[in-house]
Amino acid sequence: MIHIKQIPARPSAEDIKALSPFSPATIHEAQGRRGALSSRIKPVDYRMKLCGPAFTVKSAPRDNVMLQLAINYASPGDIIVVSGGAYEEAGSFGDVLANACLAKGIGGLVTDTGVRDTMQLRDLGFPVFSLSVCIKGTVKETLTAVNDPIIVGDELIYPGDIIVGDADGLVVVRRGEAQAVARLSREREEAEAGYIAAYKAGRSVIEVSNLEPVLKAKGFRSEI
């Protein structure tokens, strides 16, 4: 028997809004270089972005019955995150299920297995991040777990953690840390804007990045 559990602690709309302006790369750096999912998991279209609470599901390889249950029980704005055994040779999600997600207002899909119908997914604009693209079909046999902690892309993800994704990849932020990480991300963006302004004003990268003492300590010399 399987018991469908609610997300135990859903982040607030304010927490989601606080993180949504920032890229996964900025968030990853701002929170101490934590939380980046494997770079192998990428969106099927570079324009796709997502930010929302993880609705986690564990799936047997080449089996999408649990993914379909997750779509059925997820709430609007949820990001369905599937641990499917990092199995690339299966297309567990396509345009039909994407339409089901859109009809429910689901915020996106992240899976460590394959998807298919990518042309249609791009046209639909539903954010899909996957380990592979594969035309091979799946079965509907094995019941596992919904809204338990899972590992996807080498990262431990708890239900209700915030998932942020764009063309470069994905990052997870622990629920309860959203406001602090948003503040650190904003500070990082402001600092980077200062670096860019300094470059445009004619300052060198060595000066802006304060590389002189680092280079000196390593014995660097230039004859240019």
Secondary structure as GFF3:
##gff-version 3
##sequence-region A 1 224
A	DSSP	alpha_helix	13	19	.	.	.	ID=ss1
A	DSSP	alpha_helix	24	30	.	.	.	ID=ss2
A	DSSP	beta_strand	42	43	.	.	.	ID=ss3
A	DSSP	beta_strand	50	58	.	.	.	ID=ss4
A	DSSP	alpha_helix	65	73	.	.	.	ID=ss5
A	DSSP	beta_strand	79	83	.	.	.	ID=ss6
A	DSSP	alpha_helix	95	104	.	.	.	ID=ss7
A	DSSP	beta_strand	108	115	.	.	.	ID=ss8
A	DSSP	alpha_helix	118	124	.	.	.	ID=ss9
A	DSSP	beta_strand	128	133	.	.	.	ID=ss10
A	DSSP	beta_strand	145	146	.	.	.	ID=ss11
A	DSSP	beta_strand	150	152	.	.	.	ID=ss12
A	DSSP	beta_strand	155	157	.	.	.	ID=ss13
A	DSSP	beta_strand	162	166	.	.	.	ID=ss14
A	DSSP	beta_strand	169	173	.	.	.	ID=ss15
A	DSSP	alpha_helix	178	200	.	.	.	ID=ss16
A	DSSP	alpha_helix	205	208	.	.	.	ID=ss17
A	DSSP	alpha_helix	212	217	.	.	.	ID=ss18
###
